[in-house]
Each structure stands twice: as structure tokens, then as C-alpha cells.
Amino acid sequence: MKVGDIIRLKKPHPCGNNEWKVLREGIDFRLKCVKCGREVWIARERLKRLIVKDGL
């Protein structure tokens, strides 16, 4: 996962979308919802569990 990548999470955002763009990586990740533009911070360990593995 790198800055600029689009990732898919298991649980959708309240706007109905589950695709997020990575804006910052480190101990915490900053993600932006592709549909509504909302930005969230999420811990690396929590994000690892929430990502959908699409055969990668």
C-alpha cells in the first residue's frame, strides 16, 4: 500500500462507498473516501484487518 493507491475496506462508509484513497502512510494512515471526500485517520494494525484481499 502506497500513497495514491485505492483500497477497498470490508465495511462501507455511511455514504455507501467502500473504496478509499491513501493520502498518508506511517504508523497511522490518512484515507479519503472516493465518493464523498471524507478524510479519516486509522491505525496501521486496524487497517490491516479491514482491507479486503482481492487476490493480491
TIRO-2110 file (N, C-alpha, C; in Angstrom, 1 decimal):
// TIRO-2110
0.8, -1.2, 0.0, N, 1, A
0.0, 0.0, 0.0, CA, 1, A
0.9, 1.2, 0.0, C, 1, A
0.6, 2.1, -1.0, N, 2, A
1.4, 3.3, -1.1, CA, 2, A
0.5, 4.5, -1.2, C, 2, A
1.0, 5.7, -1.0, N, 3, A
0.2, 6.9, -1.2, CA, 3, A
-0.3, 7.0, -2.6, C, 3, A
-1.6, 7.3, -2.7, N, 4, A
-2.2, 7.4, -4.0, CA, 4, A
-3.0, 6.1, -4.4, C, 4, A
-2.7, 5.0, -3.7, N, 5, A
-3.5, 3.7, -4.0, CA, 5, A
-4.9, 3.8, -3.6, C, 5, A
-5.8, 3.1, -4.3, N, 6, A
-7.2, 3.0, -3.9, CA, 6, A
-7.3, 1.6, -3.3, C, 6, A
-7.9, 1.6, -2.0, N, 7, A
-8.1, 0.3, -1.3, CA, 7, A
-9.5, 0.1, -1.1, C, 7, A
-9.9, -1.1, -0.9, N, 8, A
-11.3, -1.5, -0.6, CA, 8, A
-11.4, -2.0, 0.8, C, 8, A
-12.3, -1.5, 1.6, N, 9, A
-12.5, -2.0, 3.0, CA, 9, A
-13.7, -2.9, 3.1, C, 9, A
-13.7, -3.8, 4.1, N, 10, A
-14.8, -4.7, 4.3, CA, 10, A
-16.1, -4.0, 4.6, C, 10, A
-16.1, -3.0, 5.5, N, 11, A
-17.3, -2.3, 6.0, CA, 11, A
-17.4, -1.0, 5.2, C, 11, A
-18.6, -0.7, 4.6, N, 12, A
-18.8, 0.5, 3.8, CA, 12, A
-18.9, 1.7, 4.7, C, 12, A
-18.5, 2.9, 4.1, N, 13, A
-18.7, 4.2, 4.8, CA, 13, A
-20.2, 4.5, 4.8, C, 13, A
-20.7, 5.3, 5.7, N, 14, A
-22.1, 5.7, 5.7, CA, 14, A
-22.7, 6.2, 4.4, C, 14, A
-21.8, 6.8, 3.5, N, 15, A
-22.3, 7.2, 2.2, CA, 15, A
-22.5, 6.1, 1.2, C, 15, A
-22.1, 4.8, 1.6, N, 16, A
-22.4, 3.7, 0.8, CA, 16, A
-21.2, 3.2, 0.0, C, 16, A
-20.1, 3.9, 0.1, N, 17, A
-18.9, 3.5, -0.7, CA, 17, A
-17.9, 2.8, 0.2, C, 17, A
-17.1, 1.8, -0.4, N, 18, A
-16.1, 1.1, 0.4, CA, 18, A
-14.7, 1.3, -0.2, C, 18, A
-14.6, 2.2, -1.1, N, 19, A
-13.2, 2.5, -1.7, CA, 19, A
-12.6, 3.8, -1.1, C, 19, A
-11.4, 3.7, -0.8, N, 20, A
-10.7, 4.8, -0.1, CA, 20, A
-9.3, 5.0, -0.8, C, 20, A
-8.9, 6.3, -0.9, N, 21, A
-7.6, 6.6, -1.4, CA, 21, A
-6.7, 6.9, -0.3, C, 21, A
-5.4, 6.3, -0.4, N, 22, A
-4.4, 6.5, 0.7, CA, 22, A
-3.8, 7.9, 0.5, C, 22, A
-3.9, 8.8, 1.5, N, 23, A
-3.3, 10.1, 1.4, CA, 23, A
-2.0, 10.2, 2.2, C, 23, A
-1.8, 9.4, 3.2, N, 24, A
-0.6, 9.4, 4.0, CA, 24, A
-0.4, 8.0, 4.6, C, 24, A
0.8, 7.6, 4.7, N, 25, A
1.1, 6.3, 5.4, CA, 25, A
2.2, 6.5, 6.4, C, 25, A
2.2, 5.6, 7.4, N, 26, A
3.1, 5.7, 8.5, CA, 26, A
2.5, 4.8, 9.6, C, 26, A
2.7, 5.2, 10.9, N, 27, A
2.0, 4.4, 12.0, CA, 27, A
0.5, 4.5, 11.8, C, 27, A
0.0, 5.7, 11.4, N, 28, A
-1.4, 5.9, 11.1, CA, 28, A
-1.5, 6.2, 9.6, C, 28, A
-2.6, 5.8, 9.1, N, 29, A
-2.9, 6.1, 7.7, CA, 29, A
-4.0, 7.1, 7.6, C, 29, A
-3.9, 8.1, 6.6, N, 30, A
-5.0, 9.0, 6.3, CA, 30, A
-5.6, 8.5, 5.1, C, 30, A
-6.9, 8.3, 5.1, N, 31, A
-7.7, 7.8, 4.0, CA, 31, A
-8.7, 8.8, 3.6, C, 31, A
-9.1, 8.9, 2.3, N, 32, A
-10.1, 9.8, 1.8, CA, 32, A
-11.1, 8.9, 1.0, C, 32, A
-12.4, 9.1, 1.4, N, 33, A
-13.5, 8.3, 0.7, CA, 33, A
-13.5, 8.8, -0.7, C, 33, A
-13.6, 7.9, -1.6, N, 34, A
-13.6, 8.2, -3.1, CA, 34, A
-14.9, 8.9, -3.5, C, 34, A
-16.0, 8.5, -2.8, N, 35, A
-17.3, 9.0, -3.2, CA, 35, A
-17.6, 10.4, -2.6, C, 35, A
-17.5, 10.5, -1.3, N, 36, A
-17.9, 11.8, -0.6, CA, 36, A
-16.8, 12.7, -0.2, C, 36, A
-15.5, 12.2, -0.2, N, 37, A
-14.4, 13.1, 0.1, CA, 37, A
-14.0, 13.2, 1.6, C, 37, A
-14.7, 12.5, 2.4, N, 38, A
-14.5, 12.5, 3.9, CA, 38, A
-13.1, 11.9, 4.2, C, 38, A
-12.3, 12.5, 5.0, N, 39, A
-11.0, 12.0, 5.4, CA, 39, A
-11.0, 11.5, 6.8, C, 39, A
-10.3, 10.3, 7.0, N, 40, A
-10.2, 9.7, 8.3, CA, 40, A
-8.8, 9.2, 8.5, C, 40, A
-8.4, 9.1, 9.8, N, 41, A
-7.2, 8.6, 10.3, CA, 41, A
-7.4, 7.2, 10.9, C, 41, A
-6.6, 6.3, 10.5, N, 42, A
-6.8, 4.9, 11.1, CA, 42, A
-5.4, 4.3, 11.3, C, 42, A
-5.3, 3.6, 12.4, N, 43, A
-4.1, 2.9, 12.8, CA, 43, A
-3.7, 1.8, 11.9, C, 43, A
-2.5, 1.6, 11.6, N, 44, A
-2.0, 0.6, 10.7, CA, 44, A
-2.5, -0.8, 11.0, C, 44, A
-2.4, -1.2, 12.3, N, 45, A
-2.9, -2.5, 12.7, CA, 45, A
-4.4, -2.7, 12.5, C, 45, A
-5.2, -1.7, 12.7, N, 46, A
-6.6, -1.8, 12.5, CA, 46, A
-6.9, -1.9, 11.0, C, 46, A
-6.2, -1.1, 10.2, N, 47, A
-6.4, -1.1, 8.8, CA, 47, A
-6.1, -2.4, 8.1, C, 47, A
-5.0, -3.1, 8.6, N, 48, A
-4.7, -4.4, 8.1, CA, 48, A
-5.8, -5.4, 8.2, C, 48, A
-6.6, -5.3, 9.3, N, 49, A
-7.7, -6.2, 9.4, CA, 49, A
-8.9, -5.8, 8.6, C, 49, A
-9.1, -4.6, 8.2, N, 50, A
-10.2, -4.1, 7.5, CA, 50, A
-10.1, -4.2, 6.0, C, 50, A
-8.9, -4.4, 5.4, N, 51, A
-8.8, -4.4, 4.0, CA, 51, A
-9.3, -5.7, 3.4, C, 51, A
-10.0, -5.6, 2.3, N, 52, A
-10.4, -6.7, 1.5, CA, 52, A
-9.3, -7.2, 0.6, C, 52, A
-8.9, -8.4, 0.7, N, 53, A
-7.9, -9.0, -0.1, CA, 53, A
-8.5, -9.4, -1.5, C, 53, A
-8.1, -8.7, -2.5, N, 54, A
-8.6, -9.0, -3.9, CA, 54, A
-7.7, -9.9, -4.6, C, 54, A
-7.2, -10.9, -4.0, N, 55, A
-6.3, -11.8, -4.7, CA, 55, A
-4.9, -11.3, -4.8, C, 55, A
-4.5, -10.3, -4.0, N, 56, A
-3.2, -9.7, -4.0, CA, 56, A
-2.2, -10.5, -3.2, C, 56, A
END
